[in-house]
Amino acid sequence: MGRKNSAPRSAGQEEDDAMSKNGTISQWNTPDGQRFLPSGQTVTTLTPGLYDIRVSPSVGLYFDKLSFNTESVLLFPDSKSSEVLGELQKFWDREQYFKNREGKTPIKYKRGMILYGPAGSGKTSTIALVMKDVIERGGVVFVFTDPDTFIEGVRIFRKVQPKTKVVVLMEDIDVILSRHDESTVLNILDGVNSFEDVVFLATTNYPDKLGARIINRPSRFDKRIKIGYPSFEARKMYLEYLLTKTEIKEKKVDVSKWAEDTDGFSLAHIKELVVSVIILDNDYSEALTTLRDMKEVVLAEEDGSKIGFSHPSNTEEN
């Protein structure tokens, strides 16, 4: 008699199986001295890095460390990335000024920043620089997905590590707010759960979708910085990063000319130009024209100029 097909397994069940197979039980864990549970090796702190807070039916809430390579992160010249990084480095270095107020009420040690601008302008590169900095300081980065899971995860995390520096990454915050209860997200940003030693770093391609409760409350997001298209020097640096010396020689690439020709291009467009011409051997002029035609035109209402995002220090693109 043939074996019946087994019922399809859920993602959670497959995840549990993987954790069970890969987990090494080496000791006992006891919450109260009466119940003893088989446990893997314990650590005193989460190692610095990038984490997703997740929930499994079998093990409950846990922190999943994600791969993140800090060695290839580029700091482009004359870019807003430097401004963002400098602002947050100053924040981390001035903790005592928030907490030691000479008899005055301490100011909550938290910061919020929104990076906005067209897709492919370099927001991801800026985020990578911020993550690299906090990880080098011994901190952690949490990817924000589900508010309830985040709240519970932070509650547990702070019991074990009350002073570790944390960056909360809220990519596409407009999408987050559309999918979840806005009041819950706002309470998190307000620090209702006494969450300190933290930077909330949000991004959006569509700042016009954010309501006044986000853009007009400095206690939630204190800085709003436009990440525009890369400058000539940044484009040249990125091209030199992408191209090998052999490719430049064999294809007779004039890097400075390529950097001039790609004015107004995003990093994604520049990378595609290299792929199209260098790897796929397409004609340079044709590839350039195709990418110019594809280039997204960012309207004024989409880049935030009509909803209070314009600021003297933020109007320069890079």
C-alpha positions, 0 to 999 in steps of 0.5 A: 500500500502506497504511502499517503502524501503528507500534509503541506507544512507551514513556514513556521513548522519548517522553521521549527524543524530547521532550528531543532536539527541545527540546535545543539543541546548542551545544558539545562535552563531553569526559570525557577529552579523547579522546571528544567528545560534542555538548552543550547549554549547560553551567551551573556549578550547578543553579539553586535550585528543586525537582527530580525525579531521573530516568533516561532510556535515551538521556541517562542520569541527569538532574535535572528542574526542577519548577514551584513558585510560592513567591509564594502560600505562606501562613504561617498564624498559631498553626500548627505550620508556624511551629514546623517552619520555625523549627526548620529555619531554626535548623538552617541557621543553625548549621552551624558548630556541627556542623562546628567542634567545637574538637578534637571529632569533628564531628557530621554536618550533617543533620536529619530531620523527620516531619510527621504528621496527618490528610489535608488538615490543612496538611502540604503548606502546611508543606512549601511554606514549607520549600521556599521557605526553602531555595530562597531560601538558594540550595538545592535540593529533591529529590523522593524516589521511587526509592532507587537513582536517588536515591543515584546522583543525589546522588553525582553532584550532590555531586561538582559541588555539595558544599556546596549545602543540600538538602531531600529531600522524602519524601511519604507515607513509609509508601508509600515504605517499602512499595514499596522495600527498607526497609534501603536507605531506612534507609541513606540516612537514616543518611547511609551515603553521607556525605550532609550539608548536608541535611534529610530531610522526610517526611510521613504520614497514617498514622504507625501504619504506621511501624515502630520503626526509623523512629519510634524513631531520632532519627538518622533523624528527629529531630523528629516534629510533628503538623500538626493542623486549622487554628485559627480564625485560620488558617481565617479567613486562608485564607478571606480568601485564597480569597475576593475582595472582590467575592465577599464583598460580593455573597454577603454572606459573614461571614468570621468566621462561616464560620471559626467554622462550619468548626471541625475542617475541613481546608484542603481542606474549607474550599476545597470550601465556597468552591467549592460556595457561591461558585462553584456557588451552592449553599446555605451550610447544606446545603454545610456539612452535606454537608462535615461528613458527609464529614469524616474522623474520625481515630482515635487509632491513626491520629494516632499517639497509641498508638505513641509520637508524642504529645509535650507540644509536639506535642499541640496541633493548631494 
